[in-house]
């Protein structure tokens, strides 16, 4: 979910020549930068985001939003999780719970395969969210 939130935020607030820096992203999402950085790196490695270094650096989508499937983003997020969860090994867990979660995973990934980042941006617009417009500096005296 965090990986998807990152990509949608970058798509919503960035675009073309505009990059989204990690500090602004952390502030908007309410996440610590140390939480975001590994995911940003993973999303860049998988070529879902392009990164630019330097004082005006940040992230932008590596390809048009209509060509990025939600399932790709979710897969990167899942693959970047640290293996620190509970390790339940009981018979009931193996026989019932694990297969149930596998069904949930398959169903969720099938839905995510049909969604693109562009469609999620349309949902944001439908919800009334508007991209902030930055006013150019005016030095008229």
C-alpha positions in Angstrom: 0.0 0.0 0.0 2.9 2.4 0.8 4.5 1.7 -2.6 1.2 2.5 -4.3 0.7 5.7 -2.3 4.2 6.8 -3.3 3.7 6.2 -7.0 0.2 7.9 -7.0 1.6 10.9 -5.1 4.5 11.3 -7.6 2.1 11.0 -10.5 -0.4 13.5 -8.9 2.2 16.1 -7.8 4.8 15.6 -10.5 4.8 15.4 -14.2 6.9 16.3 -17.2 9.8 18.3 -15.8 8.5 18.6 -12.3 10.0 16.2 -9.8 8.7 15.3 -6.3 11.3 15.4 -3.6 11.4 12.8 -0.8 10.9 15.4 2.0 7.7 16.7 0.4 6.5 13.2 -0.2 7.1 12.2 3.4 5.3 15.3 4.6 2.2 14.7 2.4 2.0 11.0 3.2 2.8 11.4 6.9 5.6 8.8 6.7 9.1 9.1 7.8 11.7 9.5 5.1 13.6 6.4 6.4 10.4 4.4 5.6 10.1 5.9 2.2 13.7 5.8 1.0 14.0 2.0 0.6 10.8 1.9 -1.4 11.8 4.9 -3.5 15.0 3.1 -4.3 13.2 -0.2 -5.1 10.7 1.6 -7.4 13.6 3.3 -9.2 15.5 0.0 -9.6 12.4 -1.6 -11.1 12.1 1.4 -13.5 8.7 2.6 -12.2 10.2 5.9 -11.0 13.1 7.9 -12.4 15.3 9.7 -9.8 17.2 12.9 -10.2 20.0 13.7 -7.8 21.1 17.1 -6.6 19.5 20.1 -4.8 16.5 20.1 -7.1 16.4 16.4 -7.4 13.4 14.1 -6.8 11.3 11.5 -8.5 9.0 11.3 -11.5 7.2 8.5 -13.2 9.5 6.6 -15.6 6.7 6.1 -18.1 3.2 7.5 -18.7 0.7 6.7 -15.9 -1.5 4.8 -18.3 1.3 2.3 -18.8 2.0 1.6 -15.1 -0.1 -1.2 -13.6 -1.0 -1.1 -9.9 0.0 -4.8 -9.8 3.6 -3.8 -10.7 3.8 -1.3 -7.9 2.3 -3.7 -5.4 4.8 -6.4 -6.4 7.7 -4.0 -5.8 6.2 -3.1 -2.4 5.8 -6.7 -1.4 9.2 -7.7 -2.6 10.8 -4.9 -0.6 9.2 -5.9 2.7 11.6 -7.1 5.4 11.0 -10.7 6.5 10.1 -9.7 10.1 6.5 -10.9 10.3 5.1 -13.7 12.5 6.0 -17.2 11.5 2.9 -19.2 12.3 3.5 -22.9 11.8 0.5 -24.7 13.3 -1.4 -27.3 11.3 -4.6 -25.2 11.2 -2.6 -22.2 10.0 -1.0 -24.3 7.2 -4.2 -26.0 6.2 -6.7 -23.1 6.4 -5.1 -19.6 6.9 -2.2 -19.8 4.4 -4.5 -21.1 1.6 -7.0 -18.4 2.4 -4.4 -15.6 2.2 -3.1 -17.1 -1.0 -6.7 -16.7 -2.4 -6.9 -13.1 -1.1 -3.5 -12.4 -2.8 -4.6 -13.9 -6.1 -7.9 -11.9 -6.1 -6.2 -8.6 -5.1 -3.4 -9.0 -7.7 -6.0 -9.8 -10.4 -7.9 -6.6 -9.6 -4.6 -4.6 -9.5 -3.6 -6.0 -12.8 -6.6 -4.3 -14.4 -5.8 -0.9 -12.7 -3.3 1.7 -14.0 -1.9 4.7 -12.2 -3.8 6.9 -14.7 -7.1 5.3 -13.5 -6.1 6.1 -9.9 -5.4 9.7 -10.8 -8.9 9.9 -12.4 -10.3 8.7 -9.1 -8.4 11.5 -7.3 -10.0 14.0 -9.7 -13.4 12.5 -9.2 -12.9 12.8 -5.5 -12.3 16.6 -6.0 -8.6 16.6 -5.5 -6.7 19.1 -7.5 -3.1 19.3 -8.2 -1.6 22.4 -6.4 -0.6 25.1 -8.9 2.6 26.9 -8.0 2.5 30.6 -8.9 5.6 32.0 -10.6 7.5 34.5 -8.6 6.7 38.1 -9.4 9.3 40.6 -8.6 7.5 43.7 -9.7 8.3 46.8 -7.6 
